[in-house]
Amino acid sequence: MNSVTVIGNLGRDPESIALPSGTQVVNFSLAVNDVYKNAEGEKVEKTNWIQVKAFGRLAETVAAHLQKGSRVGIHGRLNYEEWETDGQKRTALKVIADRIDFLSWRTVQDDSAEQPF
């Protein structure tokens, strides 16, 4: 079974591209915080950066509604990617999103209207 679920915040705005087939693809990084005690019993806080990719309508929705700092829950699968750049072999483990739960929404600021809060 290849299944992963993580909750975190976008570390940068989603980057969207269209494949030659017309399918939309969006890439973004997700900051997932981890807190644990080390061998000496000290509290350690660590941020893990996870690369996420989404396709199709899900990618379009992400590009339209999420931005750096947005909190999301990602449900998907792990994908190991290999490529070559300038003669150097590169690899990355990414999450291919099947579902994204928006846990915070982008708000539009309108200076001409008074905000109730």
N, CA, C and O atoms as a GROMACS GRO file, in nm:
protein
  468
    1MET      N    1   0.085  -0.117   0.000
    1MET     CA    2   0.000   0.000   0.000
    1MET      C    3   0.089   0.123   0.000
    1MET      O    4   0.184   0.132   0.078
    2ASN      N    5   0.060   0.217  -0.086
    2ASN     CA    6   0.134   0.342  -0.096
    2ASN      C    7   0.038   0.455  -0.064
    2ASN      O    8  -0.034   0.503  -0.151
    3SER      N    9   0.038   0.498   0.063
    3SER     CA   10  -0.055   0.601   0.106
    3SER      C   11   0.012   0.690   0.209
    3SER      O   12   0.084   0.642   0.297
    4VAL      N   13  -0.011   0.821   0.198
    4VAL     CA   14   0.048   0.916   0.292
    4VAL      C   15  -0.053   1.026   0.320
    4VAL      O   16  -0.126   1.070   0.231
    5THR      N   17  -0.057   1.071   0.447
    5THR     CA   18  -0.141   1.182   0.487
    5THR      C   19  -0.057   1.274   0.574
    5THR      O   20   0.002   1.229   0.673
    6VAL      N   21  -0.051   1.401   0.539
    6VAL     CA   22   0.026   1.499   0.616
    6VAL      C   23  -0.054   1.629   0.626
    6VAL      O   24  -0.135   1.661   0.540
    7ILE      N   25  -0.028   1.702   0.733
    7ILE     CA   26  -0.086   1.835   0.751
    7ILE      C   27   0.028   1.932   0.770
    7ILE      O   28   0.121   1.907   0.846
    8GLY      N   29   0.021   2.045   0.700
    8GLY     CA   30   0.125   2.146   0.712
    8GLY      C   31   0.085   2.274   0.643
    8GLY      O   32  -0.030   2.294   0.604
    9ASN      N   33   0.185   2.363   0.628
    9ASN     CA   34   0.164   2.493   0.566
    9ASN      C   35   0.248   2.504   0.440
    9ASN      O   36   0.362   2.458   0.436
   10LEU      N   37   0.192   2.567   0.336
   10LEU     CA   38   0.267   2.588   0.213
   10LEU      C   39   0.386   2.678   0.241
   10LEU      O   40   0.372   2.784   0.303
   11GLY      N   41   0.503   2.636   0.196
   11GLY     CA   42   0.625   2.713   0.216
   11GLY      C   43   0.647   2.817   0.108
   11GLY      O   44   0.730   2.907   0.124
   12ARG      N   45   0.574   2.806   0.000
   12ARG     CA   46   0.584   2.903  -0.110
   12ARG      C   47   0.453   2.896  -0.189
   12ARG      O   48   0.377   2.801  -0.175
   13ASP      N   49   0.430   2.997  -0.270
   13ASP     CA   50   0.310   2.994  -0.355
   13ASP      C   51   0.320   2.876  -0.452
   13ASP      O   52   0.430   2.843  -0.497
   14PRO      N   53   0.208   2.813  -0.484
   14PRO     CA   54   0.211   2.702  -0.580
   14PRO      C   55   0.260   2.749  -0.718
   14PRO      O   56   0.227   2.859  -0.763
   15GLU      N   57   0.339   2.664  -0.783
   15GLU     CA   58   0.387   2.692  -0.919
   15GLU      C   59   0.309   2.604  -1.014
   15GLU      O   60   0.310   2.482  -1.002
   16SER      N   61   0.241   2.667  -1.108
   16SER     CA   62   0.151   2.595  -1.198
   16SER      C   63   0.206   2.596  -1.341
   16SER      O   64   0.254   2.698  -1.390
   17ILE      N   65   0.196   2.480  -1.406
   17ILE     CA   66   0.233   2.470  -1.548
   17ILE      C   67   0.128   2.383  -1.618
   17ILE      O   68   0.055   2.308  -1.554
   18ALA      N   69   0.123   2.395  -1.750
   18ALA     CA   70   0.036   2.310  -1.830
   18ALA      C   71   0.123   2.214  -1.910
   18ALA      O   72   0.218   2.256  -1.976
   19LEU      N   73   0.090   2.086  -1.904
   19LEU     CA   74   0.160   1.987  -1.984
   19LEU      C   75   0.119   2.002  -2.131
   19LEU      O   76   0.016   2.063  -2.158
   20PRO      N   77   0.197   1.948  -2.226
   20PRO     CA   78   0.159   1.955  -2.368
   20PRO      C   79   0.018   1.900  -2.394
   20PRO      O   80  -0.049   1.943  -2.489
   21SER      N   81  -0.027   1.807  -2.311
   21SER     CA   82  -0.162   1.751  -2.327
   21SER      C   83  -0.270   1.848  -2.280
   21SER      O   84  -0.389   1.826  -2.305
   22GLY      N   85  -0.228   1.957  -2.211
   22GLY     CA   86  -0.324   2.054  -2.159
   22GLY      C   87  -0.355   2.033  -2.012
   22GLY      O   88  -0.419   2.117  -1.949
   23THR      N   89  -0.310   1.921  -1.956
   23THR     CA   90  -0.333   1.893  -1.814
   23THR      C   91  -0.253   1.991  -1.728
   23THR      O   92  -0.135   2.014  -1.752
   24GLN      N   93  -0.320   2.048  -1.630
   24GLN     CA   94  -0.257   2.141  -1.537
   24GLN      C   95  -0.181   2.064  -1.429
   24GLN      O   96  -0.230   1.962  -1.379
   25VAL      N   97  -0.060   2.111  -1.394
   25VAL     CA   98   0.021   2.052  -1.287
   25VAL      C   99   0.062   2.164  -1.194
   25VAL      O  100   0.102   2.272  -1.239
   26VAL      N  101   0.054   2.139  -1.064
   26VAL     CA  102   0.097   2.238  -0.966
   26VAL      C  103   0.196   2.172  -0.871
   26VAL      O  104   0.177   2.058  -0.829
   27ASN      N  105   0.303   2.245  -0.839
   27ASN     CA  106   0.405   2.200  -0.745
   27ASN      C  107   0.414   2.300  -0.631
   27ASN      O  108   0.404   2.421  -0.652
   28PHE      N  109   0.432   2.248  -0.508
   28PHE     CA  110   0.456   2.336  -0.394
   28PHE      C  111   0.526   2.258  -0.284
   28PHE      O  112   0.526   2.135  -0.284
   29SER      N  113   0.584   2.331  -0.191
   29SER     CA  114   0.649   2.268  -0.076
   29SER      C  115   0.559   2.284   0.046
   29SER      O  116   0.490   2.385   0.062
   30LEU      N  117   0.560   2.182   0.130
   30LEU     CA  118   0.477   2.181   0.249
   30LEU      C  119   0.568   2.168   0.372
   30LEU      O  120   0.648   2.075   0.380
   31ALA      N  121   0.554   2.261   0.466
   31ALA     CA  122   0.629   2.256   0.592
   31ALA      C  123   0.547   2.178   0.694
   31ALA      O  124   0.435   2.216   0.728
   32VAL      N  125   0.604   2.068   0.741
   32VAL     CA  126   0.537   1.982   0.840
   32VAL      C  127   0.625   1.982   0.965
   32VAL      O  128   0.740   1.938   0.962
   33ASN      N  129   0.570   2.032   1.074
   33ASN     CA  130   0.646   2.043   1.198
   33ASN      C  131   0.642   1.913   1.277
   33ASN      O  132   0.540   1.845   1.282
   34ASP      N  133   0.756   1.880   1.338
   34ASP     CA  134   0.771   1.759   1.418
   34ASP      C  135   0.832   1.799   1.552
   34ASP      O  136   0.931   1.872   1.555
   35VAL      N  137   0.774   1.753   1.661
   35VAL     CA  138   0.826   1.780   1.794
   35VAL      C  139   0.850   1.646   1.863
   35VAL      O  140   0.762   1.560   1.865
   36TYR      N  141   0.971   1.630   1.919
   36TYR     CA  142   1.005   1.505   1.988
   36TYR      C  143   1.113   1.533   2.091
   36TYR      O  144   1.169   1.643   2.095
   37LYS      N  145   1.142   1.435   2.175
   37LYS     CA  146   1.249   1.446   2.273
   37LYS      C  147   1.369   1.367   2.223
   37LYS      O  148   1.355   1.254   2.175
   38ASN      N  149   1.487   1.427   2.233
   38ASN     CA  150   1.608   1.358   2.190
   38ASN      C  151   1.657   1.264   2.300
   38ASN      O  152   1.590   1.248   2.402
   39ALA      N  153   1.772   1.201   2.279
   39ALA     CA  154   1.824   1.102   2.374
   39ALA      C  155   1.851   1.162   2.512
   39ALA      O  156   1.847   1.090   2.612
   40GLU      N  157   1.878   1.292   2.518
   40GLU     CA  158   1.902   1.359   2.646
   40GLU      C  159   1.773   1.407   2.712
   40GLU      O  160   1.778   1.466   2.819
   41GLY      N  161   1.658   1.382   2.649
   41GLY     CA  162   1.530   1.422   2.704
   41GLY      C  163   1.491   1.565   2.673
   41GLY      O  164   1.393   1.616   2.726
   42GLU      N  165   1.568   1.631   2.586
   42GLU     CA  166   1.538   1.769   2.549
   42GLU      C  167   1.435   1.773   2.436
   42GLU      O  168   1.437   1.690   2.345
   43LYS      N  169   1.345   1.871   2.444
   43LYS     CA  170   1.244   1.889   2.340
   43LYS      C  171   1.311   1.945   2.214
   43LYS      O  172   1.384   2.044   2.219
   44VAL      N  173   1.285   1.880   2.102
   44VAL     CA  174   1.341   1.922   1.973
   44VAL      C  175   1.227   1.953   1.878
   44VAL      O  176   1.136   1.872   1.862
   45GLU      N  177   1.231   2.069   1.815
   45GLU     CA  178   1.133   2.105   1.713
   45GLU      C  179   1.204   2.108   1.579
   45GLU      O  180   1.309   2.170   1.563
   46LYS      N  181   1.146   2.041   1.483
   46LYS     CA  182   1.207   2.029   1.350
   46LYS      C  183   1.101   2.049   1.243
   46LYS      O  184   0.987   2.004   1.259
   47THR      N  185   1.137   2.117   1.136
   47THR     CA  186   1.047   2.133   1.023
   47THR      C  187   1.094   2.043   0.909
   47THR      O  188   1.209   2.053   0.865
   48ASN      N  189   1.006   1.957   0.863
   48ASN     CA  190   1.034   1.872   0.747
   48ASN      C  191   0.969   1.936   0.626
   48ASN      O  192   0.853   1.975   0.630
   49TRP      N  193   1.044   1.945   0.518
   49TRP     CA  194   0.992   2.004   0.394
   49TRP      C  195   0.957   1.892   0.297
   49TRP      O  196   1.042   1.810   0.262
   50ILE      N  197   0.832   1.890   0.254
   50ILE     CA  198   0.781   1.786   0.166
   50ILE      C  199   0.738   1.850   0.035
   50ILE      O  200   0.664   1.948   0.034
   51GLN      N  201   0.786   1.794  -0.076
   51GLN     CA  202   0.748   1.843  -0.209
   51GLN      C  203   0.619   1.773  -0.251
   51GLN      O  204   0.607   1.651  -0.243
   52VAL      N  205   0.521   1.853  -0.297
   52VAL     CA  206   0.390   1.800  -0.334
   52VAL      C  207   0.359   1.838  -0.478
   52VAL      O  208   0.393   1.946  -0.525
   53LYS      N  209   0.293   1.746  -0.548
   53LYS     CA  210   0.252   1.768  -0.687
   53LYS      C  211   0.106   1.727  -0.700
   53LYS      O  212   0.064   1.625  -0.646
   54ALA      N  213   0.028   1.808  -0.773
   54ALA     CA  214  -0.113   1.776  -0.799
   54ALA      C  215  -0.141   1.797  -0.948
   54ALA      O  216  -0.074   1.877  -1.014
   55PHE      N  217  -0.239   1.724  -1.000
   55PHE     CA  218  -0.271   1.728  -1.142
   55PHE      C  219  -0.418   1.763  -1.166
   55PHE      O  220  -0.502   1.747  -1.078
   56GLY      N  221  -0.447   1.811  -1.287
   56GLY     CA  222  -0.584   1.830  -1.333
   56GLY      C  223  -0.661   1.935  -1.254
   56GLY      O  224  -0.608   2.040  -1.219
   57ARG      N  225  -0.790   1.903  -1.228
   57ARG     CA  226  -0.878   1.998  -1.159
   57ARG      C  227  -0.828   2.030  -1.018
   57ARG      O  228  -0.843   2.142  -0.971
   58LEU      N  229  -0.768   1.931  -0.953
   58LEU     CA  230  -0.712   1.956  -0.820
   58LEU      C  231  -0.601   2.061  -0.829
   58LEU      O  232  -0.593   2.149  -0.744
   59ALA      N  233  -0.517   2.052  -0.930
   59ALA     CA  234  -0.410   2.150  -0.950
   59ALA      C  235  -0.467   2.289  -0.977
   59ALA      O  236  -0.416   2.388  -0.924
   60GLU      N  237  -0.571   2.297  -1.057
   60GLU     CA  238  -0.636   2.425  -1.086
   60GLU      C  239  -0.692   2.488  -0.959
   60GLU      O  240  -0.680   2.609  -0.939
   61THR      N  241  -0.755   2.407  -0.875
   61THR     CA  242  -0.812   2.455  -0.749
   61THR      C  243  -0.703   2.506  -0.656
   61THR      O  244  -0.717   2.611  -0.594
   62VAL      N  245  -0.595   2.431  -0.646
   62VAL     CA  246  -0.482   2.472  -0.561
   62VAL      C  247  -0.426   2.605  -0.609
   62VAL      O  248  -0.405   2.696  -0.528
   63ALA      N  249  -0.402   2.618  -0.739
   63ALA     CA  250  -0.345   2.741  -0.794
   63ALA      C  251  -0.436   2.861  -0.770
   63ALA      O  252  -0.388   2.973  -0.749
   64ALA      N  253  -0.567   2.840  -0.772
   64ALA     CA  254  -0.662   2.950  -0.757
   64ALA      C  255  -0.684   2.990  -0.612
   64ALA      O  256  -0.717   3.106  -0.585
   65HIS      N  257  -0.666   2.898  -0.517
   65HIS     CA  258  -0.710   2.926  -0.381
   65HIS      C  259  -0.602   2.920  -0.272
   65HIS      O  260  -0.626   2.967  -0.161
   66LEU      N  261  -0.486   2.863  -0.302
   66LEU     CA  262  -0.384   2.851  -0.198
   66LEU      C  263  -0.265   2.941  -0.226
   66LEU      O  264  -0.235   2.975  -0.340
   67GLN      N  265  -0.198   2.980  -0.117
   67GLN     CA  266  -0.079   3.064  -0.128
   67GLN      C  267   0.016   3.027  -0.014
   67GLN      O  268  -0.018   2.947   0.073
   68LYS      N  269   0.133   3.085  -0.016
   68LYS     CA  270   0.231   3.064   0.089
   68LYS      C  271   0.165   3.085   0.225
   68LYS      O  272   0.098   3.186   0.248
   69GLY      N  273   0.184   2.988   0.316
   69GLY     CA  274   0.128   2.998   0.450
   69GLY      C  275  -0.005   2.926   0.467
   69GLY      O  276  -0.045   2.900   0.581
   70SER      N  277  -0.074   2.894   0.358
   70SER     CA  278  -0.203   2.824   0.368
   70SER      C  279  -0.183   2.689   0.437
   70SER      O  280  -0.087   2.618   0.408
   71ARG      N  281  -0.274   2.655   0.528
   71ARG     CA  282  -0.268   2.527   0.599
   71ARG      C  283  -0.357   2.426   0.526
   71ARG      O  284  -0.473   2.453   0.497
   72VAL      N  285  -0.299   2.310   0.497
   72VAL     CA  286  -0.370   2.207   0.422
   72VAL      C  287  -0.342   2.068   0.478
   72VAL      O  288  -0.242   2.045   0.545
   73GLY      N  289  -0.433   1.977   0.449
   73GLY     CA  290  -0.413   1.835   0.473
   73GLY      C  291  -0.399   1.768   0.338
   73GLY      O  292  -0.484   1.786   0.251
   74ILE      N  293  -0.294   1.692   0.319
   74ILE     CA  294  -0.268   1.626   0.190
   74ILE      C  295  -0.288   1.476   0.208
   74ILE      O  296  -0.235   1.415   0.300
   75HIS      N  297  -0.366   1.418   0.119
   75HIS     CA  298  -0.384   1.273   0.112
   75HIS      C  299  -0.334   1.231  -0.026
   75HIS      O  300  -0.383   1.280  -0.128
   76GLY      N  301  -0.238   1.140  -0.030
   76GLY     CA  302  -0.183   1.102  -0.159
   76GLY      C  303  -0.093   0.981  -0.149
   76GLY      O  304  -0.110   0.895  -0.063
   77ARG      N  305   0.002   0.976  -0.241
   77ARG     CA  306   0.094   0.862  -0.248
   77ARG      C  307   0.235   0.912  -0.275
   77ARG      O  308   0.254   1.020  -0.332
   78LEU      N  309   0.334   0.833  -0.233
   78LEU     CA  310   0.474   0.870  -0.254
   78LEU      C  311   0.516   0.834  -0.396
   78LEU      O  312   0.474   0.733  -0.451
   79ASN      N  313   0.600   0.919  -0.454
   79ASN     CA  314   0.651   0.896  -0.589
   79ASN      C  315   0.799   0.934  -0.591
   79ASN      O  316   0.836   1.046  -0.555
   80TYR      N  317   0.883   0.840  -0.633
   80TYR     CA  318   1.027   0.861  -0.643
   80TYR      C  319   1.059   0.906  -0.785
   80TYR      O  320   1.034   0.833  -0.881
   81GLU      N  321   1.114   1.027  -0.799
   81GLU     CA  322   1.145   1.082  -0.931
   81GLU      C  323   1.295   1.089  -0.953
   81GLU      O  324   1.372   1.120  -0.862
   82GLU      N  325   1.337   1.058  -1.076
   82GLU     CA  326   1.478   1.066  -1.115
   82GLU      C  327   1.488   1.147  -1.243
   82GLU      O  328   1.405   1.134  -1.332
   83TRP      N  329   1.591   1.233  -1.252
   83TRP     CA  330   1.617   1.311  -1.371
   83TRP      C  331   1.764   1.351  -1.372
   83TRP      O  332   1.836   1.330  -1.275
   84GLU      N  333   1.806   1.407  -1.484
   84GLU     CA  334   1.945   1.449  -1.498
   84GLU      C  335   1.949   1.597  -1.534
   84GLU      O  336   1.876   1.644  -1.622
   85THR      N  337   2.037   1.670  -1.464
   85THR     CA  338   2.056   1.812  -1.489
   85THR      C  339   2.205   1.841  -1.498
   85THR      O  340   2.280   1.810  -1.404
   86ASP      N  341   2.249   1.898  -1.607
   86ASP     CA  342   2.391   1.930  -1.627
   86ASP      C  343   2.482   1.811  -1.600
   86ASP      O  344   2.587   1.824  -1.538
   87GLY      N  345   2.439   1.693  -1.647
   87GLY     CA  346   2.518   1.572  -1.631
   87GLY      C  347   2.514   1.511  -1.492
   87GLY      O  348   2.579   1.410  -1.467
   88GLN      N  349   2.439   1.571  -1.402
   88GLN     CA  350   2.427   1.520  -1.265
   88GLN      C  351   2.292   1.450  -1.248
   88GLN      O  352   2.187   1.505  -1.283
   89LYS      N  353   2.296   1.329  -1.193
   89LYS     CA  354   2.173   1.256  -1.167
   89LYS      C  355   2.108   1.314  -1.040
   89LYS      O  356   2.175   1.330  -0.938
   90ARG      N  357   1.980   1.344  -1.048
   90ARG     CA  358   1.904   1.400  -0.936
   90ARG      C  359   1.789   1.306  -0.902
   90ARG      O  360   1.736   1.236  -0.988
   91THR      N  361   1.752   1.305  -0.775
   91THR     CA  362   1.637   1.226  -0.730
   91THR      C  363   1.558   1.306  -0.628
   91THR      O  364   1.611   1.396  -0.563
   92ALA      N  365   1.431   1.272  -0.615
   92ALA     CA  366   1.346   1.336  -0.514
   92ALA      C  367   1.229   1.244  -0.482
   92ALA      O  368   1.174   1.177  -0.570
   93LEU      N  369   1.193   1.243  -0.356
   93LEU     CA  370   1.074   1.171  -0.312
   93LEU      C  371   0.965   1.276  -0.294
   93LEU      O  372   0.980   1.368  -0.213
   94LYS      N  373   0.856   1.264  -0.369
   94LYS     CA  374   0.748   1.362  -0.366
   94LYS      C  375   0.617   1.295  -0.329
   94LYS      O  376   0.602   1.173  -0.339
   95VAL      N  377   0.522   1.376  -0.287
   95VAL     CA  378   0.387   1.330  -0.263
   95VAL      C  379   0.300   1.372  -0.381
   95VAL      O  380   0.295   1.490  -0.414
   96ILE      N  381   0.233   1.276  -0.443
   96ILE     CA  382   0.136   1.306  -0.547
   96ILE      C  383   0.002   1.315  -0.476
   96ILE      O  384  -0.048   1.216  -0.423
   97ALA      N  385  -0.058   1.433  -0.476
   97ALA     CA  386  -0.182   1.456  -0.402
   97ALA      C  387  -0.302   1.399  -0.477
   97ALA      O  388  -0.320   1.424  -0.596
   98ASP      N  389  -0.381   1.322  -0.406
   98ASP     CA  390  -0.509   1.272  -0.458
   98ASP      C  391  -0.624   1.357  -0.404
   98ASP      O  392  -0.726   1.374  -0.470
   99ARG      N  393  -0.604   1.411  -0.282
   99ARG     CA  394  -0.704   1.496  -0.219
   99ARG      C  395  -0.633   1.598  -0.132
   99ARG      O  396  -0.534   1.566  -0.065
  100ILE      N  397  -0.682   1.721  -0.133
  100ILE     CA  398  -0.626   1.825  -0.049
  100ILE      C  399  -0.740   1.889   0.029
  100ILE      O  400  -0.836   1.940  -0.029
  101ASP      N  401  -0.729   1.887   0.161
  101ASP     CA  402  -0.827   1.951   0.248
  101ASP      C  403  -0.774   2.089   0.284
  101ASP      O  404  -0.666   2.103   0.341
  102PHE      N  405  -0.851   2.191   0.250
  102PHE     CA  406  -0.812   2.328   0.280
  102PHE      C  407  -0.846   2.356   0.426
  102PHE      O  408  -0.963   2.355   0.463
  103LEU      N  409  -0.747   2.379   0.508
  103LEU     CA  410  -0.768   2.403   0.650
  103LEU      C  411  -0.764   2.552   0.684
  103LEU      O  412  -0.803   2.592   0.794
  104SER      N  413  -0.717   2.633   0.590
  104SER     CA  414  -0.726   2.779   0.600
  104SER      C  415  -0.746   2.832   0.459
  104SER      O  416  -0.697   2.772   0.362
  105TRP      N  417  -0.816   2.943   0.446
  105TRP     CA  418  -0.849   2.998   0.316
  105TRP      C  419  -0.782   3.132   0.296
  105TRP      O  420  -0.760   3.206   0.392
  106ARG      N  421  -0.750   3.162   0.172
  106ARG     CA  422  -0.695   3.292   0.137
  106ARG      C  423  -0.807   3.394   0.150
  106ARG      O  424  -0.919   3.370   0.105
  107THR      N  425  -0.776   3.507   0.211
  107THR     CA  426  -0.876   3.612   0.223
  107THR      C  427  -0.835   3.729   0.135
  107THR      O  428  -0.717   3.763   0.126
  108VAL      N  429  -0.933   3.789   0.072
  108VAL     CA  430  -0.908   3.903  -0.016
  108VAL      C  431  -0.925   4.029   0.068
  108VAL      O  432  -1.030   4.049   0.130
  109GLN      N  433  -0.824   4.113   0.070
  109GLN     CA  434  -0.829   4.239   0.143
  109GLN      C  435  -0.886   4.347   0.053
  109GLN      O  436  -0.837   4.369  -0.058
  110ASP      N  437  -0.988   4.414   0.100
  110ASP     CA  438  -1.049   4.523   0.025
  110ASP      C  439  -1.045   4.646   0.114
  110ASP      O  440  -1.121   4.657   0.209
  111ASP      N  441  -0.954   4.741   0.081
  111ASP     CA  442  -0.937   4.860   0.163
  111ASP      C  443  -1.058   4.953   0.159
  111ASP      O  444  -1.074   5.035   0.249
  112SER      N  445  -1.142   4.941   0.058
  112SER     CA  446  -1.256   5.031   0.045
  112SER      C  447  -1.372   4.991   0.135
  112SER      O  448  -1.462   5.072   0.160
  113ALA      N  449  -1.372   4.868   0.185
  113ALA     CA  450  -1.481   4.822   0.271
  113ALA      C  451  -1.430   4.798   0.412
  113ALA      O  452  -1.319   4.748   0.432
  114GLU      N  453  -1.510   4.834   0.510
  114GLU     CA  454  -1.472   4.809   0.648
  114GLU      C  455  -1.488   4.662   0.680
  114GLU      O  456  -1.586   4.599   0.642
  115GLN      N  457  -1.391   4.609   0.751
  115GLN     CA  458  -1.394   4.470   0.793
  115GLN      C  459  -1.465   4.462   0.927
  115GLN      O  460  -1.437   4.543   1.015
  116PRO      N  461  -1.557   4.366   0.948
  116PRO     CA  462  -1.631   4.356   1.072
  116PRO      C  463  -1.545   4.310   1.190
  116PRO      O  464  -1.587   4.323   1.305
  117PHE      N  465  -1.428   4.256   1.165
  117PHE     CA  466  -1.345   4.204   1.274
  117PHE      C  467  -1.216   4.280   1.285
  117PHE      O  468  -1.134   4.249   1.371
   0.00000   0.00000   0.00000
